[in-house]
Amino acid sequence: MSVENPSTAKPLNLLQRPRRLRRTATLRRMVRETTLTVDDLIYPMFVMEGEGQKVEIASMPGCYRYSLDLLLKEIAEVSQLGIKAIALFPVISENKKDDIGAESYNPYGLVQQTVKAIKQAVPDIVIITDVALDPFTIHGHDGLVDENGTILNDPTVEVLVKMALSQAAAGTDFVAPSDMMDGRIGAIRQALDAEGYVHVGILAYSAKYASAYYGPFRDALDSTPKFGDKKTYQMDAANAREAIREVELDIAEGADIVMVKPALAYLDIIYQVRQATQLPVAAYNVSGEYAMIKAAAQMGWIDEKQVILESLTSMKRAGADLILTYFAKEVALMLL
């Protein structure tokens, strides 16, 4: 079959040619609907006890547990790159864990001392501290457990309130309850206000799913549950309407920012949450999402930089105002 010479082919009589706006890189930038910037990024960071320690997390290549002295240096560096906020997660030694997570509200604990040190060293950085018991309990669950293995809601909330107050006293900017206990946002907000911490915000893990994407993170904190799973308090991955209910409850209880976790497999949830509220919406690009991209890149199967940018842009396009991502430092360097 002969093919007509393209140079002599008669042009189609088209009034609309969308490709006109894709013709050059400059045109594509001019009409781009979604733009990822460093202002969108929150950097999750891991702090451990000791000094001079920087330990790579095997399942999260390029991510590290830092002792406080080296963490401060890393925060100073990422701040210079334009990253405005960090989310802090502690690696707690086994001898400080117990059944009730009492170390979580120790005023001289790892988190509390780290927050104070960061505020002295890099006062402009926004600090977001995790409010959940799993790093502090010997069983690895986010709540108190009875003799039957049931996660207790209301007694857990009492401990979470103590934890949030201790973090506020240390100087955190936002507490971020990630436990998914019922009523904890309202209880924490009331307690913060009663103690004069009206300026401390709440970033609520409102739609946090019982996901298989969390594995590397649990390795990082050594917080894998010693029994059972978290499906009685984290959300069923099949549910969408329930996410809106959780978001609406957290907003009514005083949340300042609501979040969807994970992000990449839940872009539809991010979109629906964005439509349901005028509050800022955050998305957590979790450890499993990070690890899959890193593993594929190490095998040479993908263009790592382009896949990172495409993935994070998809989260923003879905409606996320803020993205917690372990790629934050890499992306900040890409966007320079």
N, C-alpha and C positions, 0 to 999 in steps of 0.2 A: 504494500500500500504506500502510495506516495504521500508525502507531507508537504503542505504548502510552505513556501519560503516565508519565515516569520516577518521578514522585512517588507513583504508585499501583501501580507494578510490585511484584509479590510477591518478597521477598528469597529468594535461593537458600539452601537448607539446607546451609551450608558450615561445617564445624568449623575448617578451616584457611583463614585469609585473610592471606597474606603482606603484603598492602598495608597492614595495620594498622600495621606497623612502618615504613612509608614516609610516614605521614600528615603529619608535620611535620618541619622541619629539625632540631629538637632530637632527635626520635626517631631520625632517620637517623644523626645523629652518635653517639647512644648505642649503636647496634648496628653501627656501621661496623667491618668486619673488618680493614681495612688503612688505616693512617694514615701519611701522608708528613710527616716533620718535617725541620727544618734539620739535625739531627744525622745524617741519612742522606746528606748532600750533601758531595761533594768537588769543588772548583772547579779545573778545568784553566786554567792561565795561561801566557802567552807572554812571554818576556823577550828583549830585544834589546840590542845594544850602543848606547852613546851616552848622552845626557843630555837631559832634557826632551822625550822622544819618546813619543807615544801615537798609534799608527798603526792605523786601523781595517782589519780584514781584509775585503776586498770581498765574498767569498763567505760571510762569517759576520757579518752585521750585528749590531752591538752588542758584538762581541769585538775585542780590540785586542792589538797587540804593544806592550809597555811597555819603556822603558829602566828601569834599576834604580831610579832615584830615584822615578819615578812608580809603578813596581810596588809599592814599599814603602808608598806612600800608599794604593794600592788594596787591598793586603792588610790594612792597618790598618782600612780601612773595612769590608771583608767580615768581618773578625774581630768587629767591633762588631755585625754583623748576626747573629752566632752561628755562622757557618761555621767549622768546626773544622780543616779540612784543605784544602791546595791540592796540585795536581799540576803540576809545573814542566816546561815545554818550552822549549828554547832556539832562537833564530833565529841561526844562525852565518853570519858573513860568508864569501863565497866564497874569500877569500884564506887562510882558516884551515881549509879542507877539503882532504883528500887521499884517497889510495886506502885508507888503513887507519884513518882516524878518530882519529889520534893526539891531536887537540885534545880528544877526549872525556875523557881522563884527565889533562889538564893541571891541576896543582893551582892554577894561577892563571887557569883558564879561566872563561868566562862563568857556567856552572852553579855551579861551586865558589864563586866570589866572591859569587854571588847567594844561595846557601844560607847562607853566613856572615853576610851582611848581614841577611837575613830573621830569622835566629836572634837577632841583636842587637836588631833593631827590634821584632819581634813574637814573643817566645820561646815563647809558648804554642801557636802555630799548628803543626799537623803538616805537615811537608814530605815530599812523595813525589816522588822524582826518577826520570826516565825513564832506562832503561838500554837503549840501542839505538844503532846507528851511523848510521842514515840522515840525521840532521841534520848529521853531521860528515864524510860521504864525498862525493866529487865525483860518484859514480855514483848516489847516493840509495838504495842498498840497505842493509838492516839488518846485513849481514855483509861479510866480505872476499870478494873475487871473483878467480877465477883467469883465466888468459888465454883460457879457453873460455867465460867468462861464468857459470861455476858458482859458487854461493854456498857458501863453505867453512865447515863447521860448527865443527870443533874449534879451528882457528886463531882464528875469530871469538870463541869462548867465552873464549879467553885475553885478548883485548882487553876484552871485557865485564867480566871480573873486575877488570882494572885500573881500568876506569871506575867500577865499583861501589865499589871501595876508595877512590878519590879522592873520591867523593861522601860516603861514610861519614866520611872524615877531615874534610870540610868541615862536617859536622854534620847531614846529612839523617836523617830518622826512618825512612823506608822507601825502599828501592831497588825499582824496578818494571821488571823485564826485560820488554820488549815485543817482542823480536826473534824469538821462537819458534825459537831454536836448540835442538837436543836437548842435555840435560844441563846447561844453564846455571844452573838454580836450585841444583842440588847443588854445582857448582863455586863459585858466588858465596857460598853459605852456608858452605862449608868455608873459603874465603878470609877472609870476614868474621870468623868465629870465631877463626881462627888469628891474626888481627891484633888481636884484642881487641874487635871490634865486635859482641859477642854481643847487644847491645841493639838493633841496627839490624834492622828487619824487612824481609821480602820480600813485596811485593804482586806476585804472579805473573800476567802476562797468560797464563793457562793455555789458554783456548779463544779464540784470536784468529783470526778468519776472514779470508781473502783477499777483502775486501769492496769493493764499489764505493761504499760510504758514506763513504770516507775522503778523498774529493777535496778538500773545503775545508780540512781539516787540513794536507794536503800543500802547499796554496797558502800557508797561514799560515807554514809552516817552510821553504818552497821546497825540499822534499825529495822531489819526485816522481821515481821511478826514471828514469834517463836511458836505460835499455834494459830490455826484458823486463817481467816482473811479479814478484810476490812469492808466486806459487802453489807454489813448491817448498819454502817454509818456513811460510807461513801456511796455515790450514786451508781445506779445500774447503767451500764454503757448504752443500753437500748433506749433510754428515755430522753425525750426532749422537753415535753410540757413540764415535767417535774423540775427541770432546770429553771424555767421561768418562775415557777412557784418559789423555789429556793432564793432566787434573786430578789423577788418582791418581798419576801420575808426579811432578808438581810437589809434591804433598803428601809423598810419600815422600822427596823430595830436600830438604825443609825449608821449603816455602812457608808463610807465616803467613796470607795472604789469597789466595784464588783469584779470577780475574776472567773474565767473558765479554765479548767485544767483537766486533761491535756489540751493542746491547741490544734495540732495538725489533723488529727482524726475527728475533731469536733468543730470544724469551721462553720458548720450549719448552726451549732449552738451559739457560737460567738455572734453570728449574724442575727439570730433571733433575740439574743440578749441586748444587742445594740438597738434593735427596734423597740425593745420593751422599756428602756430607761434612758434618761438624759445624763445619768452619772457616767464618769469615765469607766471604760471597760478594759480590763487587763486580760491577757492570755498568757498562759505558761507553756512555753516551748520546752517540754520536759526532757529528762535525761535519756529516755529511750529514743526519742526523736533525734536528739543530738547524736547518740551513739550509732544509730543506723546510718546517718549521713557520714560520720567519721569512718565507719567500717567500710562502706561502699567506696569512699574516696581513697582509702588506703589500698583497696584492691584495684584501683584505677578504673572503676566502672562508671564514675560520674565526674563531672566538673564540679568540684567541691564548692568553690566560690559562688558559682551561678546557682547551684541548688540551695545553698544557704540563703542567698538573697531572694530567690523565688519563693522559698518556704516562708520566710518572715514577711515578705510582701503579701503573700496570700492571707496571712493572719490579719494584717492591717486592712487589706481589702475587704475582709469579712466583717470588719467593724471594730477591731481592737485599737484602742488609743495607746496602750502600753503593752510591751512584750517582755516578759521575763525570759531570758535566753542565755545559755552558756556560750553562745556565739557572740555575745555583746562586744567583747574586746576585739575579736576578729572583724566584726562588722564595722565597728568604729574606725578601724584601720583602713578597711575597704572604702569607707565613705569620705576619708580625708581628701 
